[in-house]
Each structure stands twice: as C-alpha cells, then as structure tokens.
Amino acid sequence: MATILLTGARAPVTLELCRAFAQQGHRVFVADVLFLPIARWSLYAAQYFIIPPPTQRLLEFEQALSKLIVKYQIEHLIPTCEETFYVSKIKDRLPCRVWTSDFDLMIQLHNKHRFLDLAKGFFQIPATLSCTEFDDWPNAKNYVFKPVFSRFASRVIIGQDEAQCQEPREHPQDWIAQQRLYGQEICVYSIWRKGQLGGFAAYQPRYRVGKGSSVFFEPFFQQDIFDAVQKFGQHYQFDGQLSFDLMLCPDGVYVLECNPRSISGVHLLGDELEACFFSEQTIIQRSKKAKAVKSAWLLTQPWQLFSHAYAETEDVIWHPKDMRPFLLQGLSLLEMAYLAIRHRQSMLAVSTRDIEFNGE
C-alpha cells in the first residue's frame, strides 16, 4: 500500500480521491492553502497540512512540499486543481512520484490557442484566431472570446456585439476568438500512467454555476471521443490527469479546450477510481447514474430542491461512513465568502486566486 499526498483539498474531486485511495488501504494526506477546505474534514485523510500559496510564494510552496514528502515518506504526489502547473514546474526536484506531465507540455495544453495546434489530427477543432489577427468585429456575435489562460468560463464572452468586447480589443495578445458552435457540451476526464490510459469518464454538464462550472454530471459515452482521447494521450505520453471540453455538433465532435488536471469526471469512476492509478487496467466509466454537488446546486438554483433530478441524483459529498465533510461544508463556504470580501473578488474568482496559473 502506498503513502499519497493530495493537494487541492478545497475541491470535491480531491475528497473523492482521498476516500477512494484510503478505502483500498493507502495512507492519504491532504494539503491546501486554505484553513477549512472540504477534504480536511474527511475521516479518510490521515492528516491535513496548510501550505504556502504557489501563485504568490512558489519557493516556499516547493520547500513545504519537499519537507512533507521527506517527513511522511510520501511515495505519490497527486495535485488536483491549478496548483498542478506549479507542481509540474518543480516536479524534478521533488523526491517522489509526481503525477503530472512535464511543465512545457502542461503549459501548451493549458494555453487555449497552443492546445488547438497540438489537437490537430486527433480532434476536429473550431476556427480559432489570436485576437491580434482577428478583424471581424462587426460579426462578434458569431464568435466566442476567451482569455488564453482562464478557468470556469468566468471571463468568456459569448454572443455579444462589438461594444461588449472591449477587453479582447484592448489586450488582444491575451485573448482568442473562436468560431461559435452550437450543440451539446461534453466533458471528458482521463487518468494516465506515463502514456498508458488508466481511466476514462465523460459527462454532460446539465446544470452550472454561472457560465462555467457544472454541478450536475450526467454520464455519457461515445466511442469516437474515447478513441480520440486515447490516441492524443498516447501520442504525447501524458502522465497524470487530463480533461477536455468538447462540443457535440450535427457534423461531429469538436474539441474546445483542455484542462490537464482533475475535473468532476472523477466522481463517475466509483469503486474503480483507485485502480485507474495503481493497476495496469484501462477502466472506462459505464455507469448511467448521475452525480451532483448538491450544496452548490441548491445554493445557486434553490428551486431545483423540488425537481426529480435533484431527488434522484447522488450527492458527491455525502458519504455514510464519512459524514463530516457534508456536515461541515458550510465552514468551507464561509471561509471562501470571507476571502471574497477581503480581496473584493467574486466567490468564483477568489476560489483560485492563490493557485491559478496564468502563464507567468
């Protein structure tokens, strides 16, 4: 059995991983910058550590991880949120198995323009230009404008006229203009063991917080999507967790962007999640049962309390043998609210301000 350190304890996906590994006999530690992240409360976590914020204090972040790895004889470091990019940058100096690809590849995947160059030959891609080259502003409604580095679609401009596109016009080097597609969005999550596919899950994000993060994950599978993801990961010999946003259109499937980190597909792999990392199998999620972050769903869409979907869907935070994360999740929310007020940012923006990577 292995000793594992998970970073990104604020995320429900980290809680899912912690439970999955511990239930198979592994010793699991969790760490984050925050004081009250949700995975801190899990009975399956051997201990919780507060670490420096990599966005502001990378050297101290590296030193803290190195000390934890040595002191607790950590064998596997698995980052889950955007601290993944910083971990990738220092991975060769950390004395354990680090579940990320090399920094250069990670940044190319994270960059919404460069990623599409890597994706050619594996996926259909929408017409995309840097805003430094874009000149069709009178037809701006036909495009989606995205920062090259962003998350949760928090700054994405969709279906707006030229007057609403001031930021991409003022900072064109930091933005792309992408052909607007119409169809069903599909999210893909995969786990890689140095070029070998360990796990695959896909879902339709039916309900969201704002324009970005989904809180409801309806399982989905299509063979050509699986084949494209498998060929892509094998070609680049990816290592760690790799996620994609795709659009299922009448003329085929298009890839929109890539997130080389955890996303909510983690929740759909169930009892086989641990084997995706620590076996030689390739596990494909086949369950039809939807999952949801019910607290976030109810907080943003309270009328869903009376819906059939809400009643029938399994909550990813609730666990009958590990109830503290469910009961104490309000404390995690209060800490985030405090930080939002302190830094005069939205809850969504402040949720990654200390770990986000924007290409610096």
N, C-alpha and C positions, 0 to 999 in steps of 0.2 A: 504494500500500500504506500502511496506517495504522500509527501507533505506539499501542500499547494498554497500559494498566496494569490488571492484575487484582489485587484484594485478596481475602483469604481463602485464602492459599496452602496452608493446612492441609488443605483438602478435596480429595478425588479429583476432584470436578467441576471445580475450578479447574485441576488438571493436565490434564484433558480439554480444556478451553477453550484453555489455553496451547498444547497440541500442535496443536489444530485451526487456530488462527489462524496460528501460525508456519509450518505446512505450506503455507499459502496465501500466504506471503510477507510477512506482517505482522511487525513488530518488537514483541515481547511482554516486558513487565516484570511481575514479580510481587512482592507485598508482603504482610506479615502482622506480627502482634505477636510471634509465636514465633521462636525461633532456628533450629529444624530442621524446618520444615513440609515436607510431601512434595513440593510443586511446586518448592521451592528447588533440588532436585537435577536438574530437567529440563534436558536439553541444548537444549530449545526456548525456555527462558527466557533472555533477553539479560542480565538481572541480577536479583538478589533484594535487597529492601530490608526492613529491620526498622522498623516504625512504632509510635508510641505506642498504647496500648490506648484505644479510644474510650469504653468504659464508664467508665473512671476519669479519662481525660485528653483530653476532647473537643477542647479548644482546640489542644493540641499535635498531636493527630491531624489536625486541619484544616490546621495550619501545615505539617506534614510532607507531606501530600498536595499542597498548593499548590506547595511547593518542588520536589517531584518532577515535577509537571506542567510547570512552567516550565523546569526544568533540562533535562529529557529530551524536551521538546516533545511531551508526551503529547496525543493527539487524542481518545482514548476511555478513560474510566474505567468499568470494569465490576466492581462489587462482587458477591460470590457468597454470602457467609454472612451472619450477622446484623449485621455492620458496615454492611450495606446501609441500615439505618434511620438510622444516623448520617450516612452519605454523603448520603442523601436530605435530611437536615436542613440540610446545608451546601452542597448542590449548586449553588445560585445564586451562591455565592462561589468556586466552582472554575472555573478558566479552560480548560475543555474540555467535550466532550460527555459527560454523565454518564448512565449507563443505569439510571435509576430514575425512578419517578413522584414527584410532589410529596409532601412529608412528611405532610401531612394525610391524603391518601388512603392512603399506606403504613401509617399507624398504625391507621386504621379497618380496613384489611384484616388487619393483624396481631392486632387485638383480636378474640378469638373470638366475642364477643357482637355487637359492632358489625358485623362482617363479615356475619353472617347477615341483618341488615337490608338490607345492600347486595345480598345474593344473591337476595332475594325477587323473583320474576318471571323469574329466569333458571334457578334450580335448585329442586328440591324440598328443603326443609330440615326437619330433625327438630325436634320441640318442644323449645324451649330457654328457660330462665329464669335470671336472675341469682339467685344463692343468697340474696340479700337478700329475694327474693319467694318462694323455694321453701319449701314446708311439708309435702312428702310424705316425710319422713324415714323413717317405718316401712317404706316400699317402696323404700328407697335402692338395692336390688339391681337395680331396673329402670332405673337411670339411670347415666350416665357423668358424673363430676365432673371439671372441668378448670379450672386457673388461666386467667384471662383472657389472660395472657401466659405462654407456656411453649413448650418445644420438646422433641422426641424422645419425647413422651408420658411423660417421666420422672416426673411427679407426678400423672398421671391416675389416678383411682380408678374401677375398673370392677368391677361385680358384687359390691360389698361391702355389708355391712349397716350400719346407722346408727352402730354403735360405731366403725367404721373411717373415719368421715367427719368427724373432729374438726376438721381444718384448714378445710374449707369452712364448717363451722358457726362456727368462731371468727373467720374472716376472710371473711364472705360477700360483701363488696363486690369481692373479688378472684377470685371463683370463679363458674362457671356450672354448672347442672345440665341435662344434655341427655338426651333420650329415648335409651335404649339400643337400637341397631339390630343386626340380625343379617344378615350377608351377606358378600360378598366386597369387601374394600377395594381401591380403585383409586387410584393416584397419578397426577396429571397435571402435566406441565411444559410451559410455553409461553414463547415469546420474542416481545416486542412492540416495534415501531418506531413509537412515538407513535400508538397506536391501530390500527396495522396488524399483523396476526398474521404473524410471521416463521417460527415453528417450533412444532410440537406433537408431544409424545410422551407416551404413557401406559403404565403397567405395573402388574402385580400384585406386591406385596411379599411374596414367598413365605416368605422366611426373614429373621429380625430379630435385632438386638441388644437383648435385653430386650423391652419393650413397644413401643418406638418405631422407631428407625432400621432400615430394611431394608438387607440386604447382598446381596440377590438380586433382580434386576429382570427380570421376565418380560413381554415386550411385550404390549400389549393395545390394541384399538381398538374403539370403539363410536360410531356416527355421532351419536347424540343427545348424548353427552358432548362431542364436538368442537363441535357446534353451540352448546351452552350456553356453553362456554368462549369461543368466538369472539364471541358476542353480548355476553357480560359484558365482555370486554376492550375491545371496540369502544365500548360504551356509556360506559365510564369513561376512554376514551382512554389506556389503560395504556401505560407505557413501561418497558422492561426485562424482567425475568424474573418470571414469575407462576406459582405452583404451587398445586395443590388436593389435598386428601384427600377422597375420595368413598366412599360405600358402595353397592354394587350389591345391591339387595334384591329380593325377589319382586315387589313393587309398584312398582319403579322405582329410579332412581338418586337418592341424597341427597348433598348436599354437607355435609361435616362442618366443615372449616376451610380457611383459606387461608394460604399462605406466599409473600409477594411477594419471592422470592429464588430462587436455584438449588436444585434437588434432583436426585436421581440420574437423572432422565429425560434429563439432558444426555448421558449415555453412550449413549443409544439413537439419537441422531441421526447418529452416524457421520461419514462424509465430508462430509455436507451441513450440519454444525453451523455452520461459518463463514458460509455463505450465509444462514442464518437471521437473522444480524445485518446483513450487509453486501450484501444484494441486495434486489430488490423481490419476491422469490418468497414464497409460503407453503408451507413444507415440512412434510409430515406423515410421521412415522415409520411405516413399514410393515413393517420387518424383524420376523421371528419369532424372531430369535436372542437368547437371554437373556444378560445380563451380570451380573457379581458383583464385589464387593470380597472377593476370596478370602482375604486375610490376616485380615480381621475375621471372616469366616465361619468360618474354621478355628480362630481363637483362641477364639471363643465356642461353637462346635459342632464339636469336633475329629473326632467320628465321621463327619461329612459327607465327610471325605477319601476314604472308600470308596464314596461314593454315585455313581450315574450322573449326577445333576445336577451335582455338583462337577466330575466329569471332563469333561463336555460343555460347561460354561459358560466363556465368555471372561472373563478377569480384566481389570478396567478399569485396573489399574496397570501391568501388564506391557505393554511395547512393544518390539519387536525392535530399533528404532533409538534407543531412549531407555530404557536399562535401569537407570540409576542410581536413579530413584525406587523401582523394585521391589527393588533390592538394598539400598538404604539406608532403606527404610521402617521398619525396626526402630529407627533412631535417633529418628525422629519419635515412635514409640510410647514410647520411653524418656523423652523429654522430657515427654510427657503424664503418664507414671507419676510422674515427679519432681514435677510440679506438683500432682498429686493428693495426694501425701504432704505436700507443703509446705503446701497450703491445706486439708488434711483434708476433701477432697471426693472424690466418685466420679470415675472417668475421664470418664464422660459429662458430669457437671456441670462439671468443670474445662475441658472442651474448648471451652466457650463463655463462660466467666466474664469474659473480657476484652473480649468483643464483643457480648454479649447485650443486648437492649433490652427492658425491662420496663415501659415506659410513662412513665418519669420525664421 
